[in-house]
């Protein structure tokens, strides 16, 4: 009997490697501009010229315009008549409104997070506050502000309401330009801020009612706002005697 030829499977073609997901031009422009604004490379009032930015980033003005619209929605950029897009100037009224908003949001988020915060997260916040205390004698406002945000970030890690924490982070971004220099205007407020941090940590450790934690965090944020606005008012109204 004649043997049937054995079928040989053709070798499989090697699968093509998947292309890595690339960031869109609009996203790249957005991230670049936002980083420059928050780092104060582009300070308040800086004019954002679409053509110049597009040329620098090797793209057309279309994705740059899209990026600037996103930044405008986040409150970091504004459009001035006959000028165009500029990094937003934050006046005292805007500052007060943002700080009042943040006081409410941050107070609520911290209160929600408190029952869920782990000993490790609490210790991280405590260590950060001790580092802040150590900077008081050789005070650097910018370093202190970065540490201040790290402290509050640690307390928010237990908040399961992501929408609320997103709102907190968005408000931090809006305040980023001015808040970086807030403690430059009121350096004496830094020592009191560290003390209030310790009191908030004690409330969380003791399992205080959420309403008490919320009030403490809200009062803490508003105290910084009041110190800054009082300072600005005193400078605007000098003693003429």
VENCOR-V665418 format. One record per backbone hydrogen bond with DSSP energy under -1.0 kcal/mol. CO is the residue of the C=O (numbers start at 1). NH is the residue of the N-H. If there is no record, write none. Layout:
CO	NH
CO	NH
This chain:
24	28
25	29
26	30
27	31
28	32
29	33
30	34
31	35
32	36
33	37
34	38
35	39
36	41
36	42
37	40
43	46
46	87
49	53
50	54
51	55
52	56
53	57
54	59
61	65
62	66
63	67
64	68
65	69
66	70
67	71
68	72
69	73
70	74
71	76
72	75
76	88
78	86
80	83
80	84
84	80
85	48
86	78
87	45
91	95
92	96
93	97
94	98
95	99
96	100
97	101
98	102
99	103
100	104
101	105
102	106
103	107
104	108
105	109
106	110
107	111
108	112
109	113
110	114
113	116
113	117
118	122
119	123
120	124
121	125
122	126
123	127
124	128
125	129
126	130
127	131
128	132
129	133
130	134
133	136
140	144
141	145
142	146
143	147
144	148
145	149
146	150
147	151
148	152
149	153
150	154
151	155
152	156
156	159
160	162
161	165
162	166
163	167
164	168
165	169
166	170
167	171
168	172
169	173
170	174
171	175
175	179
176	180
178	181
181	185
182	186
186	189
187	190
189	193
190	194
191	195
192	196
193	197
194	198
195	199
196	200
197	201
198	202
199	203
200	204
201	205
202	206
203	208
204	207
209	213
210	214
211	215
212	216
213	217
214	218
215	219
216	220
217	221
218	222
219	223
220	224
221	225
222	226
223	227
224	228
225	229
226	230
227	231
228	232
229	233
230	234
231	235
232	236
233	237
